[in-house]
Amino acid sequence: MGEGVPTQEELVARVRGALESDGWEILSSEQHTSFVIKIDHELSAPMDIVFPTVADYSYLHIDLVLRKREFEIIRRRPSYTPHARLLQSLRLASLSRKWSQEGLTLVGDVLLSNDLLTREEVDWLDLAWMPWSDGSEQPLTSAGSATPTVLAPPSTTTMPT
């Protein structure tokens, strides 16, 4: 990694290095004047990391995004998740319907009692709750989109040292 502003390839490599071993899919694209890194996991919801201009390319921004709770939640998933699609659907429903964590836990317990989830999956679902939440607030989403979007800070912003 060189000094100064990283390249698109270097930003994507940083994200891949941090997430691919946990099963995240990482794609990148240029859209109009911005550069976007798209990440997705079978147990989560997709998220876009948007860099509006070349001046916004920043390892600091990537590193801040990679500290989000969702990445740790996925790392802590059960080693065996035979109902991954159902878990993802439940998490997305909790997000779109604004279910409480207790409500999602209740649904998980009902599914467990009917052999539709394993005990490990229910325990993880209780921990995971809705995707991209820090557990106390709704995730940042772009208007009209179900995909959380994280924008790079404006290039005119200076970060404290």
C-alpha positions in Angstrom: 0.0 0.0 0.0 1.5 3.3 -1.1 1.5 6.6 0.6 -1.1 9.2 0.0 -4.5 8.4 -1.5 -5.1 4.7 -1.9 -6.3 3.3 -5.2 -9.6 1.6 -5.7 -7.9 -1.8 -5.9 -6.1 -1.1 -2.6 -9.4 -0.1 -0.9 -11.1 -3.3 -2.1 -8.1 -5.4 -1.1 -8.3 -4.0 2.5 -12.0 -4.9 2.7 -11.4 -8.4 1.2 -8.5 -9.1 3.6 -10.8 -8.2 6.5 -14.0 -10.0 5.5 -13.6 -12.7 2.9 -12.6 -15.4 5.4 -15.9 -14.9 7.2 -17.9 -15.5 4.0 -18.6 -12.0 2.9 -19.0 -11.3 -0.8 -17.2 -8.1 -1.9 -17.9 -6.4 -5.2 -16.9 -2.9 -6.4 -18.1 -0.6 -9.1 -17.9 2.9 -10.4 -21.2 4.7 -10.5 -21.3 8.2 -12.1 -18.7 10.1 -10.2 -18.4 7.8 -7.1 -16.7 4.5 -6.3 -18.7 1.9 -4.4 -17.7 -1.2 -2.5 -20.6 -3.6 -2.1 -20.6 -6.2 0.7 -23.0 -9.0 1.4 -23.3 -12.1 3.5 -25.9 -14.9 3.5 -26.8 -14.0 7.1 -26.9 -10.3 6.8 -28.1 -7.5 4.5 -26.1 -5.9 1.7 -24.3 -2.7 2.5 -22.6 -0.1 0.2 -19.5 1.8 1.1 -19.6 4.9 -1.1 -16.6 7.1 -1.9 -18.1 10.2 -3.7 -14.8 11.4 -5.1 -11.2 10.2 -5.5 -10.3 12.7 -2.7 -12.5 10.7 -0.4 -10.6 7.4 -0.8 -9.3 6.6 2.7 -8.1 3.7 4.7 -9.3 5.5 7.8 -12.9 5.4 6.4 -12.6 1.7 5.5 -11.2 0.9 9.0 -14.1 2.8 10.7 -16.6 0.9 8.6 -14.9 -2.5 9.5 -15.5 -1.7 13.2 -19.3 -2.0 12.7 -21.0 -4.5 15.1 -22.4 -6.5 12.1 -19.0 -7.9 11.2 -18.4 -9.2 14.7 -21.9 -10.7 14.7 -21.2 -12.6 11.5 -17.8 -13.8 13.0 -19.7 -15.2 16.0 -22.2 -17.2 13.9 -22.6 -20.9 14.6 -20.2 -23.1 12.6 -23.2 -24.9 11.3 -26.2 -22.9 10.0 -28.5 -25.2 8.1 -31.2 -22.5 8.0 -29.1 -19.5 6.9 -31.7 -18.2 4.5 -34.4 -18.3 7.2 -32.1 -16.5 9.6 -31.4 -13.8 7.1 -35.1 -13.5 6.4 -35.9 -13.1 10.1 -33.2 -10.5 10.5 -34.4 -8.5 7.5 -38.0 -8.8 8.8 -36.9 -7.4 12.2 -35.3 -4.5 10.3 -38.2 -3.7 8.0 -40.9 -4.2 10.6 -38.9 -2.7 13.5 -39.3 -5.8 15.7 -37.8 -5.6 19.1 -35.0 -7.9 20.0 -37.4 -9.7 22.4 -40.0 -10.2 19.5 -37.3 -11.7 17.3 -36.2 -14.0 20.2 -39.8 -15.1 20.6 -40.1 -16.0 16.9 -36.8 -17.9 17.1 -38.0 -19.9 20.1 -41.3 -20.8 18.3 -39.3 -22.0 15.3 -37.0 -24.0 17.6 -39.9 -25.7 19.2 -41.1 -26.8 15.8 -37.6 -28.0 14.7 -37.2 -25.2 12.1 -34.1 -23.7 13.7 -31.3 -25.2 15.9 -30.6 -24.1 19.4 -27.3 -22.6 18.2 -29.1 -20.6 15.5 -31.7 -19.3 17.9 -29.0 -18.2 20.4 -27.1 -16.5 17.6 -30.3 -14.8 16.3 -30.9 -13.4 19.8 -27.4 -12.0 19.8 -27.5 -10.8 16.1 -31.0 -9.1 16.0 -31.4 -6.8 13.0 -28.6 -6.3 10.5 -26.4 -3.2 10.7 -27.8 -2.2 14.1 -25.6 -1.3 17.0 -28.3 -2.7 19.2 -29.7 0.6 20.3 -30.6 2.5 17.0 -31.7 1.9 13.5 -28.9 1.5 10.9 -28.1 4.3 8.5 -29.9 3.7 5.2 -30.2 5.7 2.1 -33.6 7.1 1.2 -35.9 4.6 -0.4 -33.3 1.8 -0.2 -33.1 -1.3 1.9 -29.3 -1.3 1.5 -27.4 0.5 4.2 -25.0 3.0 2.7 -22.0 4.4 4.4 -20.6 7.5 2.7 -17.0 8.5 3.0 -16.5 11.7 5.0 -16.4 14.8 2.7 -12.8 15.4 1.4 -12.9 18.8 3.1 -13.3 17.2 6.5 -10.2 16.9 8.6 -9.9 14.1 11.0 -8.6 14.8 14.5 -5.2 13.5 15.3 
